[in-house]
Amino acid sequence: MKASLFVILAGAIMFSCNEQGPKQNPAERGLGAGKKDSAQPKAAVAPSATVTNKTTDDTVSFNRKFNDIARYIAGMKQLPGSDLISLEKDTLWIKHAKNFDKAWEPLETKRLKPMRDWAATELAEQHKQNLDVFYPLSGPDILHVNAFFAKAKHYHLYALERAGSLPDLKHMKTKEIDTYLNDVYTSLGDVFTKSYFITHKMLTDLQKQNVNGTVALICVFLVRSNYTVVNVKYCHLNDDGSDKPLNKDSAAVHTNDFVKVYFKNNADSSAGIQMLTYMKCDLADGGLKENKGLTAFINNMPVSVTYLKSASYLLHYKFFSTLRDDILSKSQTVLEDDTGIPFKSFEKGKWNVSLYGSYVKPVSDFSGVFQDDLMKAYHDSTSVNKPKPLPFSLGYHWGTNSQNLIKAEHKG
């Protein structure tokens, strides 16, 4: 299950933070799509170029080292001018690249492309609104949320896993690099097959001696999804809700340290810079109560789209009531599977609900979370909004036709 705070904030995290270079060194989630040798966007060719994220008014310099490192880890050929081209001669990297391609192809064709095609129709109104996207309990899963909401200017991901940093490949020995690549590939095994990360495994995998946090996986997912990573910045959220730049990355576990990843769509030269904010935090009621900075952000959170997937049914329980209530009060649209907010929470007078796929008994890992009212809604012969097919497998019932999605749109 993923643990992260959706809340943290909305257009809130509109800070400017010092750029930092990469260093050596209960939640779940998924991936993205794209060709591995996609052309570099013109706006990101020169390392001295600057671009502006219009959502946050952040002026961001293009630092190609982040993109180069991400491509190498993702098993993708370096672009001209990269300092890492010589590393592609490594036999184990060549094998890593082939294995990554082999695992990615079915992920793209069977899951991600059908998701994007589905979203073009079923989320057309949300695409027009183009609100910020909040993804609590996300882990490093920019892949699936990006497939649904590809043009969002700001994605907010919050979970239990540490942010960490990208590796300094130029100062690592060949054996260290080989071990790192193997650890990355291993950590992605559940995503390739199941579409989600398993929290207790991720908390073990994302240690300093292994992959060292979520930011590396986030950047890998972005370049594999045909984006250029423009820059990576580290910041800290103060108790009063303000922020300050970090002189070091967040490899050490500090409360309210967070990372911002800026990226650009290679397939659309007219698209602006997009941003992802990731913070390690506790989204349970107790964690939020003790976190003054996060609470300040939540109180000022703007209207948004919320996405929930494979969320371990946490929002069904009383000790996650604060996050649940904040989502319901701040969201224009909630897109989730049955593991997110309980169906009964979407009051008929306040929400228009659309159902997709089919609803079945939750997997055996979770008990006491079966929703009778949701089952009734899926089988209501008098409903004018019959459940629609879901042309992809996503969630705990992976590899079956027993997947579901719930789209709840606020009437206000």
Secondary structure as GFF3:
##gff-version 3
##sequence-region A 1 412
A	DSSP	three_ten_helix	42	44	.	.	.	ID=ss1
A	DSSP	beta_strand	50	53	.	.	.	ID=ss2
A	DSSP	beta_strand	58	61	.	.	.	ID=ss3
A	DSSP	alpha_helix	64	73	.	.	.	ID=ss4
A	DSSP	three_ten_helix	85	89	.	.	.	ID=ss5
A	DSSP	alpha_helix	91	107	.	.	.	ID=ss6
A	DSSP	pi_helix	108	112	.	.	.	ID=ss7
A	DSSP	alpha_helix	113	122	.	.	.	ID=ss8
A	DSSP	alpha_helix	124	129	.	.	.	ID=ss9
A	DSSP	beta_strand	133	136	.	.	.	ID=ss10
A	DSSP	alpha_helix	142	148	.	.	.	ID=ss11
A	DSSP	beta_strand	154	159	.	.	.	ID=ss12
A	DSSP	three_ten_helix	169	171	.	.	.	ID=ss13
A	DSSP	alpha_helix	174	187	.	.	.	ID=ss14
A	DSSP	alpha_helix	189	194	.	.	.	ID=ss15
A	DSSP	alpha_helix	199	205	.	.	.	ID=ss16
A	DSSP	alpha_helix	214	224	.	.	.	ID=ss17
A	DSSP	beta_strand	227	237	.	.	.	ID=ss18
A	DSSP	beta_strand	243	245	.	.	.	ID=ss19
A	DSSP	beta_strand	257	265	.	.	.	ID=ss20
A	DSSP	beta_strand	274	280	.	.	.	ID=ss21
A	DSSP	alpha_helix	285	290	.	.	.	ID=ss22
A	DSSP	alpha_helix	292	299	.	.	.	ID=ss23
A	DSSP	beta_strand	304	308	.	.	.	ID=ss24
A	DSSP	three_ten_helix	314	316	.	.	.	ID=ss25
A	DSSP	three_ten_helix	318	320	.	.	.	ID=ss26
A	DSSP	alpha_helix	321	330	.	.	.	ID=ss27
A	DSSP	beta_strand	331	336	.	.	.	ID=ss28
A	DSSP	three_ten_helix	343	345	.	.	.	ID=ss29
A	DSSP	beta_strand	351	357	.	.	.	ID=ss30
A	DSSP	alpha_helix	372	378	.	.	.	ID=ss31
A	DSSP	beta_strand	404	410	.	.	.	ID=ss32
###
